[in-house]
Amino acid sequence: GVQTCALPISGSIAGQITVANSKGDPIQGATVTADGIRNGGYQYIAYTDQDGNYFMEDVEVFDDYTLTISAYGYDPETIENVAVVSGATTTRNRALNRQLATLEGYVKIASTGDPIENATIIAEKNNGLNYSTQTNEEGFYQITGMQGGVYEVRAVAEGFAPYTYEQVVIPAAFTIVRNFNLLHSYLVTTVANPTYSGSTSGGDNYAEGTEATVIATAYT
């Protein structure tokens, strides 16, 4: 008799998902969906490994899948008209653009609420990446194009004590507001153990008659 061999009725889809940068870093945990439902087919889902690779097996033969690639912190991508051929692997790679964040706010004088012009804002990520800008005449600053992550955000202005926000979470694709109210800094002079009444510029309070070494203060 004549032997017949059943032809495979499925194929596979594979590829690598990376960051759209000069190094092409792999993206782990990206979701890749092959959707044929709108044309009466099936839907398949795969996730990228630590090398950014994904693999879908036993995908029904179909000539019009839509691939959707998504990953936290990145702009999603869609690939249309993906065909799966019987017994073959269809390869589709993609490089995703990072979703960028914005940090903004005002820097003002704590005692008066007046704006501080030309204050420097420095946002430093825990991996050493940092961004900086300066305030305008209204005390407003804005840093755009930031990678999402956890930052230390510091305001520095001449004549004022610097202030730092620790562990500021700035999610990708969000705008985060951090306002600063800076205190005047002081020039502290020492004298020989006078009797002091009141409080020092740093806010250390002394009872009347307390012996103190640091006494004379003036604005810088």
Sequence and secondary structure as in RCSB ss.txt:
>XXXX:A:sequence
GVQTCALPISGSIAGQITVANSKGDPIQGATVTADGIRNGGYQYIAYTDQDGNYFMEDVEVFDDYTLTISAYGYD
PETIENVAVVSGATTTRNRALNRQLATLEGYVKIASTGDPIENATIIAEKNNGLNYSTQTNEEGFYQITGMQGGV
YEVRAVAEGFAPYTYEQVVIPAAFTIVRNFNLLHSYLVTTVANPTYSGSTSGGDNYAEGTEATVIATAYT
>XXXX:A:secstr
         EEEEEEEEEESSSS  B TT EEEEE GGGT  EEEEE  TTSEEEEEEEE EEEEEEEEE TTB 
 EEEEEEEE TT EEE  EEE B EEEEEEEEEETTT  B TT EEEEEETTS EEEEE  TTSEEEEEEEESEE
EEEEEE TTB  EEEEEEEE TT EEE  EEE B EEEEE SS EEEEE TT  EEEEEEE SEEEEEE 
